[in-house]
């Protein structure tokens, strides 16, 4: 799948459009096909690692989560075997706090 990847901290020019591995949902997760993702001020702060303490939480030298993005809208593509609230084809929107990953074609999140 395609994703916008941030392998180091810096200006928007460091972002790369790359092929990455398709995420596989765990038993309690859903996989969402992303239709839209927002670029928020917090995404930009994490990309720049500004303020500096962000590095202590999300990677001192390089980001622990190279695919940024927290806000999304999309459609459920696959559900884990323990998921009960959602089904394939459900349209959803939301946030991916602390995990990021919505600057990609697909993201897996807990139910």
Backbone as numpy.savetxt, mean C-alpha at the origin, in Angstrom:
# Nx Ny Nz CAx CAy CAz Cx Cy Cz
2.56 -7.48 -11.12 1.72 -6.31 -11.12 2.60 -5.07 -11.12
2.05 -3.95 -11.45 2.77 -2.68 -11.47 2.56 -1.95 -10.14
3.59 -1.20 -9.73 3.51 -0.40 -8.51 4.46 0.78 -8.62
4.16 1.81 -7.87 5.07 2.94 -7.73 5.88 2.67 -6.47
7.19 2.54 -6.64 8.06 2.06 -5.56 9.01 3.17 -5.10
9.18 3.24 -3.79 10.08 4.21 -3.14 11.16 3.41 -2.41
12.30 3.19 -3.06 13.36 2.35 -2.48 14.32 3.13 -1.59
14.25 4.47 -1.65 15.07 5.31 -0.77 14.28 6.59 -0.51
14.67 7.32 0.50 14.00 8.56 0.84 14.46 9.68 -0.08
13.55 10.62 -0.38 13.96 11.74 -1.21 12.80 12.46 -1.86
13.11 13.15 -2.95 12.15 13.94 -3.71 11.29 13.02 -4.57
10.23 13.54 -5.21 9.38 12.68 -6.05 10.14 11.96 -7.17
11.27 12.49 -7.58 12.04 11.87 -8.66 12.57 10.49 -8.31
12.63 10.13 -7.04 13.15 8.81 -6.67 12.11 7.71 -6.86
10.85 8.08 -7.05 9.79 7.08 -7.25 10.00 6.36 -8.58
9.75 5.05 -8.59 9.93 4.24 -9.79 8.66 3.44 -10.07
8.30 3.34 -11.33 7.17 2.52 -11.76 7.76 1.16 -12.14
7.44 0.12 -11.34 8.11 -1.17 -11.51 7.12 -2.34 -11.47
7.59 -3.48 -11.96 6.89 -4.74 -11.76 7.28 -5.29 -10.40
6.29 -5.67 -9.60 6.53 -6.27 -8.29 5.68 -7.52 -8.16
5.97 -8.30 -7.15 5.25 -9.55 -6.92 3.80 -9.28 -6.51
2.89 -10.06 -7.05 1.47 -9.95 -6.69 1.28 -10.42 -5.25
0.61 -9.63 -4.39 0.41 -10.08 -3.01 -0.61 -11.22 -2.95
-0.39 -12.14 -2.02 -1.29 -13.27 -1.81 -1.94 -13.08 -0.44
-3.28 -13.05 -0.38 -3.93 -12.81 0.91 -3.76 -13.99 1.87
-3.57 -13.65 3.15 -3.54 -14.66 4.20 -4.97 -15.06 4.52
-5.15 -15.99 5.44 -6.48 -16.53 5.74 -7.48 -15.47 6.18
-7.02 -14.42 6.85 -7.92 -13.39 7.36 -7.84 -12.09 6.56
-7.33 -12.15 5.34 -7.14 -10.95 4.53 -7.98 -10.97 3.26
-8.16 -9.77 2.71 -8.78 -9.61 1.39 -7.74 -8.98 0.46
-7.82 -9.32 -0.81 -6.97 -8.66 -1.80 -7.86 -7.73 -2.60
-7.41 -6.49 -2.73 -8.20 -5.45 -3.38 -7.50 -5.02 -4.66
-8.26 -4.98 -5.76 -7.77 -4.39 -7.01 -8.00 -2.89 -6.87
-6.92 -2.14 -6.87 -6.99 -0.69 -6.65 -7.48 0.00 -7.92
-8.54 0.80 -7.76 -9.04 1.63 -8.87 -8.55 3.07 -8.74
-8.37 3.53 -7.49 -7.90 4.90 -7.24 -7.15 4.93 -5.92
-6.09 5.72 -5.88 -5.32 5.92 -4.65 -5.00 7.41 -4.53
-5.10 7.93 -3.32 -4.83 9.35 -3.08 -3.36 9.56 -2.73
-2.83 10.70 -3.14 -1.51 11.13 -2.70 -1.75 12.16 -1.61
-1.39 11.81 -0.38 -1.67 12.67 0.77 -0.40 13.35 1.28
-0.55 14.40 2.08 0.64 15.03 2.68 1.47 14.05 3.51
0.81 13.11 4.19 1.58 12.14 4.99 2.39 11.21 4.08
1.85 10.83 2.92 2.63 10.03 1.97 3.91 10.77 1.57
3.78 12.06 1.31 4.94 12.86 0.92 5.94 12.96 2.06
5.46 13.09 3.29 6.36 13.14 4.45 7.13 11.83 4.60
6.45 10.71 4.42 7.13 9.41 4.52 8.14 9.24 3.39
7.81 9.70 2.19 8.75 9.60 1.07 10.02 10.39 1.35
9.87 11.57 1.96 11.02 12.43 2.28 11.69 12.05 3.60
11.00 11.25 4.43 11.46 10.96 5.81 11.59 12.26 6.59
10.57 13.10 6.46 10.54 14.38 7.14 9.23 14.51 7.90
9.23 14.55 9.19 10.36 14.74 10.09 11.22 13.47 10.22
12.45 13.67 10.65 13.47 12.62 10.66 13.06 11.39 11.47
12.27 11.56 12.55 11.91 10.41 13.40 11.16 9.33 12.63
10.60 9.65 11.47 9.94 8.65 10.63 10.89 7.50 10.32
12.15 7.81 10.16 13.15 6.77 9.86 13.25 5.74 10.98
13.06 6.15 12.22 13.13 5.21 13.34 11.95 4.24 13.33
10.83 4.65 12.77 9.64 3.81 12.71 9.56 2.97 11.44
10.02 3.53 10.32 9.79 2.89 9.02 11.05 2.60 8.22
12.19 2.59 8.87 13.43 2.24 8.19 14.45 3.36 8.26
15.58 3.09 8.88 16.59 4.11 9.11 17.25 4.57 7.81
17.68 3.62 6.98 18.36 3.99 5.73 17.42 3.98 4.53
16.56 2.98 4.46 15.62 2.84 3.35 14.25 2.47 3.91
13.18 2.80 3.19 11.84 2.48 3.68 11.62 0.97 3.83
11.03 0.56 4.96 10.65 -0.85 5.17 9.52 -1.24 4.24
8.66 -0.28 3.94 7.51 -0.52 3.06 7.70 0.33 1.81
8.31 -0.22 0.75 8.67 0.59 -0.41 7.49 1.03 -1.28
6.32 0.42 -1.10 5.15 0.86 -1.85 4.32 1.73 -0.90
4.31 3.02 -1.17 3.58 3.96 -0.31 2.09 3.95 -0.64
1.36 4.86 -0.02 -0.07 5.01 -0.26 -0.90 4.37 0.82
-1.84 5.17 1.38 -2.71 4.63 2.43 -4.19 4.72 2.08
-4.60 5.65 1.25 -6.02 5.80 0.92 -6.30 5.18 -0.45
-7.45 4.50 -0.55 -7.73 3.78 -1.79 -9.24 3.60 -2.00
-9.58 3.27 -3.23 -10.90 2.76 -3.60 -10.66 1.64 -4.59
-11.46 0.57 -4.49 -11.25 -0.54 -5.39 -12.29 -1.62 -5.24
-11.96 -2.80 -5.73 -12.88 -3.94 -5.74 -12.15 -5.17 -5.20
-12.85 -5.92 -4.36 -12.25 -7.12 -3.79 -12.08 -8.16 -4.88
-10.86 -8.64 -4.99 -10.46 -9.58 -6.03 -10.42 -11.01 -5.49
-9.97 -11.17 -4.25 -9.82 -12.48 -3.62 -10.01 -12.32 -2.12
-10.57 -13.35 -1.48 -10.72 -13.33 -0.02 -10.04 -14.55 0.58
-9.46 -14.37 1.77 -8.87 -15.49 2.50 -9.97 -16.40 3.02
-9.61 -17.63 3.38 -10.63 -18.63 3.74 -11.36 -18.31 5.04
-10.82 -17.45 5.90 -11.50 -17.09 7.15 -12.27 -15.77 7.08
-12.33 -15.16 5.91 -13.02 -13.89 5.74 -14.53 -14.13 5.66
-15.29 -13.36 6.45 -16.74 -13.54 6.48 -17.52 -12.28 6.11
-16.91 -11.10 6.23 -17.64 -9.85 6.00 -17.67 -9.41 4.55
-16.75 -9.90 3.73 -16.63 -9.45 2.35 -16.63 -10.64 1.41
-16.96 -10.34 0.13 -16.90 -11.37 -0.90 -16.27 -10.77 -2.16
-15.83 -11.64 -3.04 -15.25 -11.21 -4.30 -16.25 -10.33 -5.04
-15.78 -9.21 -5.57 -16.63 -8.30 -6.32 -17.16 -7.13 -5.51
-17.06 -7.19 -4.18 -17.50 -6.06 -3.35 -16.64 -4.84 -3.67
-17.30 -3.68 -3.80 -16.57 -2.43 -3.99 -16.29 -1.84 -2.62
-15.05 -1.41 -2.41 -14.63 -0.94 -1.09 -13.77 0.32 -1.22
-13.68 1.05 -0.12 -12.73 2.15 -0.01 -12.25 2.18 1.43
-11.10 2.80 1.64 -10.61 2.84 3.01 -9.17 3.31 3.08
-8.54 2.92 4.20 -7.14 3.28 4.43 -6.36 2.02 4.81
-5.08 2.10 4.59 -4.16 1.01 4.94 -3.15 1.56 5.95
-3.57 1.76 7.20 -2.68 2.40 8.16 -1.47 1.54 8.51
-0.33 2.19 8.62 0.94 1.56 9.01 1.47 0.53 8.01
0.70 0.13 7.03 1.16 -0.89 6.08 1.42 -0.32 4.70
0.79 0.79 4.38 0.92 1.40 3.06 0.50 0.41 1.97
1.04 0.59 0.74 0.83 -0.38 -0.32 -0.22 -0.06 -1.35
-0.89 1.10 -1.25 -1.99 1.35 -2.19 -1.53 1.99 -3.51
-0.24 2.30 -3.66 0.28 2.78 -4.94 0.66 1.59 -5.81
-0.22 0.61 -5.84 0.00 -0.61 -6.63 -1.33 -1.05 -7.21
-1.28 -2.01 -8.11 -2.51 -2.52 -8.71 -3.34 -3.32 -7.72
-2.68 -3.97 -6.74 -3.38 -4.79 -5.74 -2.74 -4.57 -4.38
-3.57 -4.71 -3.34 -3.07 -4.66 -1.96 -3.86 -5.66 -1.13
-3.20 -6.30 -0.18 -3.87 -7.20 0.77 -3.99 -6.51 2.11
-5.18 -6.59 2.69 -5.45 -5.97 3.99 -6.26 -6.92 4.85
-6.14 -6.78 6.18 -6.96 -7.63 7.06 -8.42 -7.26 6.95
-9.27 -8.26 7.11 -10.72 -8.04 7.09 -11.06 -7.03 8.17
